[in-house]
Amino acid sequence: DVQSFCPDHAQYKYVIVSSNSIVFGVAFGMSCIAFRLDARMKPRALASGAEDYPDFGADWVVFTFFRDDWPAVDTTFWARKAYVFARETRNA
């Protein structure tokens, strides 16, 4: 039940993932992934090294990979939290 969209597979400028027509993740550039998180998880993400990403909306954070001053990002964990939020939002 997850859809992905990439406008140019040859260049991979960005990839969007959604569920039930709600976008919950965007990978862009060479080292960034943004997730849409609920009010409970967003502060945890910020404490874990994410940054606010208001360009996408108030619910969004962005993780930057390959930082030498921070542990590796647990992308599976954050992707699942964003997915659950998208599913709950659609069903609310």
N, C-alpha and C positions, 0 to 999 in steps of 0.2 A: 504494500500500500504506500510505498515511497516512490515518488517520481523524481527524476533528475533532468536537468536541462543545461546544455552547454551550446552556445550559439556557434562555436567554431572549434570543432574537435581537433583540428590541426594545430591550433594555437593555445587552447585552454586558457583564455583570458579570465574566465570565471565559470564556476559550476554552481547551480542552484539546486537545492533539494527541498521537496515539499511533500506534504501528506494531506489529502482531502482539500486541496487548493490553498493550503496555508504554508508559506515558505518558512522553514525553520533553520536553514543553514545555507551559507554561501562561502565558497572557497574562491579566493582571488589573489592575484599576484603570485609570487613564488613562495610566500611564507605566511599567509593569513587565512584564517577561517573564522567566520562570524556565526554566532548562534543566537537564536531568539529564546530567551529564558524567562521563566516566571519570577515573580517577586521574591520567592523564597530562595531560588537558585542563583539569581543574578549577583547578589552580594557575595556569595561563596565563590563564584567565578572571578569576580573582581579581586577577592582576597587571594585567589590562586594564580594571579598574573594576567588576567584578562583586562581589557580596557573598555570603557563605555564606547559604544559606536552609534551615536545619535543620527548619523547619516541614514541609517536604516530604520530607526525608531527607538523609542524609549526602552523597549524590551531587549535590545540587542547589545551584545558584547563581541569583541574581537580578540582572538588569541594570535600572537605572533610567534612563529616557530623559529627554531635554531638560534635562540637567545643563549648566550654564554653565561648569563647571570641568573638563570632561572631553570628549574627542573623541566623536563619534557612535559608537554601538554597531554593530558589523558583525553584524547579526542573521542574515544569510544564512549566514555562516561558522559561527556558534554553533549555529544550527538544524541545519545539516548534521552538525556534530560530535555533537550530541545524538541525531540520527536514527541515525547510524552506531552509536553506543553502544547504543541500543535494539535495533537489528537484531543486533548481535553478542551482546548479552545473551540474546536470545531463542534464538539459534542455539548458544549455549554448552552 
